[in-house]
Amino acid sequence: YSLSRRMIDKVDKRIAHKKRKDSKVAKATVRSKCLTALQLLVRVEAADDSGYCECVTCGKVAMWNDGMQGGHFIPKGSCSYWSLEKENVHPQCQGCNGYGMKHGDAAHRYTLWMQDYYGADYVEEMLSKTKAIKKISAQDYRDMLTDLNTQIKGHKARIGA
């Protein structure tokens, strides 16, 4: 009995520890707040005066805040240089930004859109800098977040959101 009681106590302690760990909500870093704000900005900025924007990869039109996301041309997790640059983030529907970029042809269509919008030379320059590292100070992140939020506020006022 004592052995199984000890084992039960161990399991109970593990469960209690896991619950404490799960209940701790991770604080968002200023960088992650900037990423979220940039993704919001590109959607609301691309929206027409009625609040609709178009997915750059499939052409779907939807409200900026309903099924649309800010999709990165060069994935944000693989490139610090372009992750917070507006030229790298454009409105995409959820299907294209998620499954379509990894398993479908959305990445190919995004590339074609980028080449058409920015030019092939600029897209080549972007791709050549995917391994480059951009160091941003905490103060620069805070300044960037303030600027992004100011732009968002202006665009939301424009579309009546």
Steps between C-alpha positions, in 0.01 A plus 500: 500500500775748590673460163188564303410790731842657427446453128159664524652792690765543229238504227290749699804727536572481126140586418501791744829628354364474144185692597710780654721510192203504260324775694792739458426719203810596307546874468521625146834654413521839335624325185195271490275803556671667203440191284132495596463873439675479160273215391198704606631814330548339159142370504336822613724710271414285196129518578280722287280762667238231566753282685555233235841378393621242250718195558820549298525131417147390405310826453236425763337820626394520865477743790842588638405347838306195379709215365789716381851488639829677447702240312879510479659442159823393668391309814542702818652209690777442250620855436549775756601745227160513327261391777405857599525666158172612346619395152504140622146490643176521302136400545428129458193294574538237770509214251783646297702621797480171688466179307550657158846639573631167631316243291327678215610736225444823699875555544548486122208739440631732774837509324335591170296772672813639668689506169210677332460752785864571592691371199709186459824675599362612835361154574842349416661751739253400772572132446875561504471656848304218662802392703590856602447594863346828607556604860235730641528659843219489755448875460478465121233230547305730732526788252395268216198380699392857570530588131313189387217564746472862384471386138244234595291757684501729195396224260229374736360854512509512119292183465279569802617207709 
